[in-house]
Amino acid sequence: MGICASKKQKDDLALKPKHWPSSPGRRHTGNSFKYGTDLYINLKNGQIDNYYILGDVLGVGAFGQVIKATHKQSGQIRALKTLAKKKIINEEKDKMFAEVNILRKLDHPNIVKLFELFEDGQNYYLITELIQGGELIKKIQAQNTFSEAEAAFYMRQLLSALQYCHKAKIVHRDLKLENLMLNADSEKPVLKVIDFGTSRKIIQEKYLTSKLGTPHYTAPEVFKQQYTEKCDIWSCGVILYTLLCGYLPFNGSDARATQILIEYNKWSFDKNDWANISSEAKSFVKKLMTYNPDKRISAEEAYSDPWLQGHITKTIDSRALTRLQQFYQSHIIQELIRQFITFQVLTPEDKAKILENFQSLDKDGDGKINREDLIFGLKESKLDETEIEKQIDRIMEQCDFNKTGSIEYNAFLSIMIRQELSEKTHKLEEAFKQFDIDNDGLIKKQNLEDVLGGIIIDETHWEEVLKKCDSDQQGMINKENFVKLMQQL
């Protein structure tokens, strides 16, 4: 007779993370520990309905469907994409893992967020944020065209995400209006870039050769199968052109006819349709759609273009700078838990104001806060240059968790939310439930290790945490002690 697992043991399987393809393995909380949102996204085995309440079907594709799903412990509503294993060929499976492996490492407010990946005997399940504002293309179809200010509002977000990707050596390869989503149906929605299925890591001094993408948005060099990340810039030009006049610059009778128009660079600004568009906007479109990729501007240069910058108004909240100046790192386990809460528990509404502060400080739009951004933010203060440098040194020492020379988005969120989190005990109680894997009202060292991406917590670090929260639970932490631990500033 075989050995049968109990229901509880089967449920626990879902929280034993596998090592990710190309993952370096488990991280130890030693001196060289690296923080990152990828810690919290791991392939898990188990029954999906143990963790999510499945709701309405949002869409159906060739390999499965997208369902609205409610996370049982946090109550957050997310999008759950099912992929039937029997329908996925190996090539599609590799593509899925490649996309997820890229997404889990991206930490930018304008890139769709991946929360979890499950598998059972029949399916893979990708859980992402639920984007409820629809596609940007639907908005332009409803309005016909955008004003230059509206177009700049969306292009700023797109180019910030793209600059972040390109600096991380990632090329998207299928940027189009259908892959730009809006988080809400509101006046100033947050744009989200989706579908990284064709994205790839860029290898230095090596051309990409696969002919991919949607014909209308494809750069001419892609058809020649010798291209770089500059193909994304061309696609941005097509997107901006369409936002401003309401139709695509290349629109042949079929895919081949469209390709010929692109290869021969057959596009123009119709005198009537572009009569009220500024020369600066037209100039920017030309820069983005420069035929020779070597002469085409980069994402960084595009974000700095005078036309785009002329439509950006940034008011820096001095309170955000003050919090950075006053921040001191807590114990490594407290910081890991706080960043987990920021990533997995906080809602978009919780983050909305903080996102505005982050973007106002991110002067160059690369999705990170660096020294130059802080200098710009502090220049309005009455401090002299020497004191500003001292302040920035201290901020970077405490807030640059991985010593990369910049403050990542999720880290910035966790710093900004620290005070509120100490006051909002219900958020801490929600987080406690996610760590209380056994549902016995206690968090064990193994529970934390499993939920925090399978890390290895040093015994000394664990003992220090137990002392901090005055735990008398024989090496475990109850809810009261957990809340007490996370309220310490």
N, C-alpha and C positions, 0 to 999 in steps of 0.2 A: 504493500500500500504506500502511495506517495505521501509526502508531507504537505498538508494543506495549511495555508496561512489563514489566520483569523481575519474578520472584517477589518478590525482596527489595524492589523499589520498590513493588510492590502491598502488601506487608506494612507498609511504612512509612506508607502512606496512613492507616492506622488511628491514627497518632499525630500527625496534623496536625489540631488542633482547629479546628472552625468557630466563628465568633462566635455566641453564643447569641441566640435571639430576645430582644429588649429589652436585650441586653448593651451596655455602653458601649464595648466593644472591648478591645484589648490594653492591659495596664497596664505602665507603665515603672517600673523600680526607682529612681525619683527620690525627692525629699524628701516628696512627697505620696502615696507608695505605700500602698495599703490591703491588709492581710492579710485572708484569709478562706478558708473551706473551698470556696467556689464556684470558686476558682482551679483546683481539681483535678478539677472535674466539667465536661467539655465533650463536645459531640457529635462523635463520631469516625467516620470511614469505615473499613471494612475487614472482614476475615473474623473472626468472633468466635472460631472455634476456633483461631486463631493465638495467642490470649491466655487462653482458658479451656478446661478439660477438662469437657465436658458430661456430667452424670450423670443421676440418676433424675428422673423427672417428678414434681413436687410437687403440681401442680394444672393444670386446663384451664379456660380461659374462652372467651368469645365471640370474642375476637380473637387468641388464641394460648394459650401454656402457660407455666407457671413450672417452671424446671428447677434442680436443684442443680448448681452449677458451681464448679470449683476454679480459682482464679487460678494460672496456670502459674508466674509468677515468685515470688509470695509464699507460695503453698501455701494461702492462705485459701479457705475454702468460703463461697460467697455464693449468693444467689438471683438467677436470671437470668430475666427476664420477656420473652418474645418477643411482638411485636405484628405480625401480618401486614399489610403495607401495603395489599394488595388488599382486605382486609376493613374497613379503617378509613376511615370517611367523614371529610371535612374537619373537621366539628364535633368528632369524637372525637380527631382529630389535634391540633386546637387545645387541647382539654382536656388531652391528654397533655403537651403542651409547657408549658401553664400550670402543671400539677402539678409537673413537673420543675423549672421555673423557680423555683417557690416552695421546693421541697425542697432544691435545691442551695444556697440561701442560709440555711437553718436549721441551727443548730449547737447542739443540745440533746440531752442523754443519753437523754431519753424520747421522742424523735422518730426514726422509722425513718431510717437513713442511706442516702443514695444515693451510690454509688461512681462509676459510669460510665454513659454512654449511647452505644451504637454504632448504626450503620445500615449495611445493605448493600442490594443491589437488591431484596430480598424483604421484609426485616423491619427493625423497630426492636428494640433490645435494651436493657432497663433492668436495671442490675445494682445490687442493694441488699444490705444486710446480711441474712444468713440468720437468721430468728427461729425458734428451735426449740422454744420452750415452749408453743406453741399459743395459741389465743384465750382471753381472760379468761372469756368466756361458757362455755367448756368446763369451766373450773375451778369455776365456780359451779354448773354442772349436776352436776358430780361431788360437790360438797360440800353442795348445796342452798342454804345461806346461809353468809355470812361472819360472824365475830365483828366487833365494832366496831373492834377494833385492826387486824384484817386489812383491813377495808373502808377504814380511814383510810390504811393503808400504800399501797394502790393509788390512792386519791383524791389523796394528796399528790403522787404522781408525775404523775398526769393534770393536776392544777391547776397544777403547775409548768410543764409543757409548754404548757398553755393560756395561762397568764400571759405566757410568753415570746412566744407567737404574737401575742396581742392587743397587746402592747407593740410588736411589729414590724408592727402594723396588718394582721394576717392573721386571717381568720375561717375555721374549718374547715368548718362547716355539715353535717357528717354524723358527729358523734360518737355512737358506740353501742358496746355490748360487743363486737360482732364486729370493730370497728376498733381494739380494744385488745389487743395481743399481748404475750406474755411471752417474754423472751429465753432462758429455760431452765425446765425442770421441776424447780424447787428450792423451798426454803422461803421465800427472799426474792428472787424474780426481779425483774429490771428490766422495767418496763412500757414498751411502745413504742406510740406513736400512729401509725397507718398510714392510708393512703388519703386523700390530699390532692387527689383528683380534683375535688371540688366546692369546694375552698378558693379564696378570693379575697383580694386586697388591699383593705383598707377605705379608702374615700375619705372624708376628713373632712366631717362635716355632710351626708352623703349616705346615704340608706337603701339597703339591698340589697332587691331585688324578686323575684328568682327563687325559685319555690316548689320547694325541693330538700330532700333528706334522707330519712330513714327515718321513716314516719308515727309509730311508737310513741315516738320520741325528739324529735319536732318541736315547737318552741315555738309557742304560739298565734299570735304575731304573724307567723310565717312564712306561715301560711295566709292572712293578710291582705296578704301580699306587701309589707310595709313593716317592715324589721327591721334590727338592728345585730349586733355581735359577741355581744350578750347572749343570742342564740339558743343559743350554745354552752354558756352557764351553765345554761340550762334542761335541756339534754341531760345535763349532769353531774348534775343533780338526779335525773333519771330513772335514771341509772346507779347512783348511790348508793342510791336507794330499792330498786332491784333487788338490789344486793349485800347489803342488810341483811335483806330479807324473802324473796328468792328468786323474785319475780315482778314483772312490769311494772306501773306504776301505771295505765296506760291500755292496755286490751287488748280492743277491740271485735271483733265477729264478722268485720269486714273493714276495709279501710283507711278507708273513709268513716265507718264507725261509730266507729273509733278517733279520727278527726279531730273528730267531734262531741263526744266525751268531753273532748278536749283544749280545744276552743274554749269549752266550758261549764265548764271547770275541775273536772270530775267525778273527783276522786280523794280518798282518805282513808287513814288508818292503821287497819287492821283491829285491833280490840282484842286478839284472841287472838294474831295473828301479830306484833304490835308490843309485846306486854306486857313483854318483857324488854329492849327497846331504850330507851336513855336519852333523857331529855327534850332533852338537848343535841344528840343526833344527829337527833332529829325536828325540832328548831328549825333545824338546818343544812339539812336537806332542804327545809324550807319557804322558807328564804332563797334557795336555789338555784332553786326552782320557784315563785317569786313571779310571779303572773300578769302584772302590769304590768312590762314590761321596764325602765321608768324607775326603778322602785323595787327591781328585782332587783340583787343584789350583783354586783360585778365579780370577775374572776378573782383579782386582787390581794387584794381583801377576803375572798374565799372561802378563799384560802390562809392568811390570818391568823385565820380563825375559831377561837374557843376550843376547840371540839370537836376540830378537826383538829390544832391545836397541842398539845392535851393528849395526843395519841398519838404525837407526834414526839419522839424522843430523839436528840440530836445531841452526839456527843463529838468535839471538835475535836482532830485530831492536830497537836501542836505542831511536828512535823517539817515538815508542809506549810507552816505559817506561816514557819518558818525558811528553807525553800527560796525562798519568795517574797521574804523579806527579803534573802537573799544573791544573788538573781538579777541578773545584768547582761546586757543584750542583746548577742548576738554580731553578727557581720557579717550584713547583710540576706540574703545568699545562704545562709548557714548556717542562719539562722532559717527561711527559706522551706523548705529541705530538711528541717529537723527537724519543721516543722509538717506537711509532706507525709508524712513517716514516721509521725507520730502518727495522721494521718487514714487513710492507705492501707495501712500495713504492720503496725502494732500490732494484736493480736487483742483481743477482749473480755476475755479472761483477763488480758492485760497491763494493761488499764485498770481492772479491777474495784476494786482498793484506792484508786486515784486518784479514781474516781467517788465513793466514800464520802467522801473528804476534800473533794471539790468540794461535795457536797451538804451536808456539815456546816458549811462556810463560807458557803454560799448561804442566809443566814438568811431572806430574804424570798421565796425560792423562785422567783425570776424567771429562773433559768438563767444568771446572770452573777454575778461577784464585784465588788461596788462598795465605795465607801469605808465605808458603814454596816456592811457585812458584815465588813470588816477591823477596824473599831472593836470590833465584837462579839467577833471572834476574839482580839484583842489585849488585851481588858479584863482577862483573867486574868493577864497579865504584870505584873511589878513596875515597869513603866515609868510615869512620870507622863504626864498628858494631853498636854503639850507634846512629849515624846519620842515618844509614840504618833502624833501628827500628823506629825512628821518622818518616822517610819518608813513611814507610809501614803503620804506624798508621794513617798518614794523608790520604794516598791513600785509605785505607779501610774505613775510616770515610766518605769520599766523594763518593767513587765508589761502595761500597757495599750498594746498595739502600735498601735492605730488612734486613740488619744487620744479615746475616746468616753466616758470616765468609768467604764469597767468592763472586767473581764478575761473574755474569751470562753472557752467550754468547751474548744475545741481548743487555744487558746493556753495555758490552764492545764495541760492534759495535756502539752504539749510542754515546759513549764517543769518540771513534776514528774518527767518521764521523762528529763530531760537527763543526770543522773548515771548512771542505769542504762544509757542508750543508749551512753554512752562506754565501758561495760564489756561490753555485749552486742554483740560485733562481728558475730555472725551476723545480727542485725537490720540492721546497716549494710550488710552484704554483700547482703542481700535487696533493700535499697533501691537499692544500686548497680546491680543487674540491671535495675531498672525504668527507670533513667536511661540505661543502656547500650543504647539503641535499636538500634544497628547490630550488636550482639553481637560487637564487636571488642575488648572489654576496655578501652574508653576512653569517657569522657564529654566531649562537645563542648559548647560554649556553646549551640548550636542544640538539642541534646538536652535540656538543662535548660529552655530556653525552651518547648519543645513539651510536655514532661511537666508543667511548672508552669503549665499553662493558657494557653500562648501568650503569656506575658509577654515584655517586651523588657528584657534585662539590659544595663545600662549598661556600656560597655567598661571604664570605670574600675573598676567593681565586679568585673568578670570578672578583670581583672589583679590586683586585690587578693586575690581568692580563690586564684588560681594561686600567688601568693607565699606565702599562708598554708599551703598544703599542699606547698610546695617542689616543684611539678610541673616536671619536665624533659621533658614529653611534647609539646613544641611547641604549647602552647596548649590541651592536653587534660589530663584527669585520669584516672589509672588507679585500680584498686580500692584499692591500698595507700594512695595519696595521699588518696582519698576518705574512707577510714576514719580516717586521720590528721586530716583536716580536721574531721570530725564529732566526734572525741574531744576537740577543744579546747574548754575550758570558759571 
